[in-house]
Amino acid sequence: MNKGIFWTVGSCIAFMSVVLGLFFNQWTTPRELSAEEYKDLGAYFIEPSRNLTKLTLVDDTNSYFEFQSFKGKWNVLFFGFTFCPDICPVTMKQLQEIKKGLGDESEKVRFFLVSVDPVRDTPEKLRVYLDNFDEEFIGLTGGIDRIYKFATQVNVPFSPVVESDDPFYTVDHTGSLVLIDPQGRYAGFFRAPHDPEKIILAFESLLKRKN
């Protein structure tokens, strides 16, 4: 009789261990955030992600940059310019913080500055500017028509300046960060103002996504 009770109690304990194990596994296993949770972190996604029309730009090494080069990693793009006195250096500093905060996971993400002032932002100028933040950051420039077409595809409005008589002109542009997924598609954006800690949390989840 005592032996039967022993086995009954043992079976119950084993069963409860399995149930508790499944319960804790559900809560401790990493998962991707929900759409609402992403929005709380400032991240908004396009469903489904949009294919980009093929364009050729120029990177900071003065080499042609094809859109297929976006493939393989997540890509964060900020549309700004090196003569920008305020929002651009602040945003670039935030990107620096995000990359550092991601640690080893940052190897899965590329960071870009796409110039909305290609007349003044030569590849050489972009490289010098970006080195102030991170040597792995990539600069893109090119003809204003191509930059504008690209910006339109990813819903980044700016007011192009052409043949200005003022050498100190500024360019009106948004502070949003564009997301291009590992398939080279426009996936969404981080809305300004940015909180690096929130973006890091979003990326820690995003990098678990199966594309």
C-alpha positions in Angstrom: 0.0 0.0 0.0 2.8 2.4 1.0 4.6 1.5 -2.2 1.5 2.4 -4.3 1.2 5.7 -2.5 4.9 6.3 -3.2 4.5 5.7 -6.9 1.4 7.9 -7.1 3.1 10.8 -5.3 6.1 10.3 -7.5 4.0 10.4 -10.7 2.3 13.5 -9.5 5.6 15.2 -8.8 6.9 14.2 -12.2 3.8 15.5 -13.9 3.9 18.8 -12.1 7.6 19.1 -13.0 6.7 18.8 -16.7 3.9 21.3 -16.5 6.1 23.8 -14.6 8.9 23.2 -17.1 6.6 24.0 -20.0 5.3 27.1 -18.2 8.7 28.6 -17.5 9.9 27.7 -20.9 7.1 29.7 -22.5 8.1 32.7 -20.5 11.9 32.4 -20.8 12.2 31.4 -24.5 13.0 34.5 -26.5 10.1 35.6 -28.7 9.5 38.4 -31.2 7.5 41.3 -30.0 4.0 42.0 -31.2 3.2 44.9 -33.5 1.8 46.9 -30.6 4.9 46.2 -28.5 7.1 47.4 -31.5 5.0 50.6 -31.7 5.6 51.3 -28.1 9.3 51.2 -28.9 8.8 53.6 -31.9 9.0 50.9 -34.6 6.5 50.6 -37.4 6.4 47.9 -40.0 5.1 47.7 -43.6 3.1 44.5 -44.2 4.1 43.0 -46.5 7.6 44.5 -47.0 7.9 46.4 -50.3 10.4 45.6 -53.0 12.6 48.5 -54.0 12.9 49.8 -57.6 16.5 49.2 -58.7 18.7 52.3 -58.4 22.5 52.8 -58.4 24.0 55.2 -55.9 27.6 55.9 -54.9 29.1 54.9 -51.5 31.7 56.6 -49.4 34.5 54.8 -51.2 33.3 56.3 -54.5 32.1 52.9 -55.7 28.7 52.1 -57.2 26.2 50.9 -54.7 23.5 48.6 -56.0 20.4 47.9 -53.9 21.1 44.2 -53.9 23.9 45.1 -51.5 21.3 45.6 -48.8 20.7 41.9 -48.8 22.0 39.6 -46.1 21.6 41.9 -43.1 19.2 44.3 -41.5 19.9 47.9 -42.7 19.2 51.2 -40.8 19.2 54.2 -43.0 19.1 57.9 -41.9 18.5 60.5 -44.6 20.6 63.6 -43.6 23.6 65.6 -44.7 27.0 66.5 -43.3 26.4 70.3 -43.1 23.3 69.7 -40.9 23.8 71.7 -37.6 21.4 69.8 -35.3 19.3 66.8 -36.0 21.9 64.9 -38.1 24.8 64.8 -35.6 22.4 64.0 -32.8 20.9 61.1 -34.8 24.3 59.8 -35.9 25.4 59.8 -32.2 22.3 57.8 -31.4 23.1 55.3 -34.1 26.5 55.0 -32.6 24.9 54.2 -29.2 22.6 51.7 -30.8 25.4 49.8 -32.5 27.4 49.7 -29.3 24.4 48.6 -27.3 23.7 45.7 -29.6 27.1 44.2 -28.9 28.0 41.2 -31.0 24.5 41.3 -32.5 25.5 44.5 -34.3 27.2 42.3 -36.8 23.8 41.5 -38.2 23.0 45.2 -38.8 24.4 47.8 -41.2 24.0 51.6 -40.6 23.8 54.1 -43.4 23.8 57.9 -43.9 22.0 58.7 -47.2 22.8 62.3 -48.2 20.0 64.6 -49.1 22.6 67.1 -50.1 24.7 65.3 -52.7 26.1 68.5 -54.2 28.2 69.2 -51.1 28.3 65.6 -49.8 31.0 64.0 -51.9 32.0 60.4 -51.0 35.2 61.7 -49.4 33.2 64.2 -47.3 30.9 61.5 -46.2 33.7 59.2 -45.1 35.4 61.9 -43.0 32.1 62.8 -41.4 31.1 59.2 -40.6 34.5 58.4 -39.1 33.6 60.8 -36.3 30.9 58.3 -35.3 31.9 54.8 -36.5 34.3 53.6 -39.1 31.8 50.9 -40.2 29.0 53.3 -40.9 28.3 53.6 -44.7 27.6 56.8 -46.6 25.5 56.9 -49.8 25.2 59.8 -52.2 24.5 60.3 -55.9 22.5 62.4 -58.3 19.7 64.4 -56.5 17.1 62.8 -58.8 18.2 59.3 -57.7 18.3 60.2 -54.0 14.9 61.8 -54.2 13.4 58.7 -56.0 14.9 56.5 -53.4 13.6 58.6 -50.5 10.1 58.5 -52.1 10.2 54.8 -52.2 10.8 54.6 -48.4 8.5 57.4 -47.5 11.2 59.8 -46.4 10.2 63.4 -47.4 12.8 66.1 -47.9 13.0 69.3 -49.8 15.8 69.1 -52.3 18.0 72.2 -52.9 19.3 72.7 -56.4 21.7 75.5 -57.4 21.4 77.6 -54.3 23.3 80.9 -54.1 23.7 80.5 -50.4 26.7 78.4 -49.6 25.3 77.8 -46.1 21.9 76.6 -47.2 20.1 73.9 -45.2 17.9 71.0 -46.3 14.6 70.2 -44.7 14.2 66.5 -44.0 12.7 64.0 -41.6 14.4 62.4 -38.7 12.9 58.9 -39.2 15.2 55.8 -39.5 14.3 53.6 -42.4 14.5 49.8 -42.1 15.5 47.6 -45.0 15.3 43.9 -44.3 17.8 41.1 -45.2 15.9 40.5 -48.5 16.5 44.1 -49.6 12.9 45.2 -49.1 11.5 48.3 -47.4 10.3 46.9 -44.1 9.4 49.9 -42.0 10.8 52.7 -39.9 11.6 54.1 -36.5 9.7 57.3 -35.9 11.6 60.3 -34.4 12.4 61.4 -31.8 14.6 58.4 -31.1 15.4 56.6 -27.8 18.4 54.4 -28.4 17.5 52.1 -25.5 14.1 51.4 -27.1 15.6 50.8 -30.5 18.0 48.4 -29.0 15.2 46.5 -27.4 13.3 46.4 -30.7 16.3 45.1 -32.6 17.0 42.4 -30.0 13.5 41.1 -30.9 13.7 41.9 -34.6 16.9 39.9 -35.1 15.0 36.8 -34.0 12.6 37.2 -36.9 12.6 34.5 -39.5 12.4 36.2 -42.9 
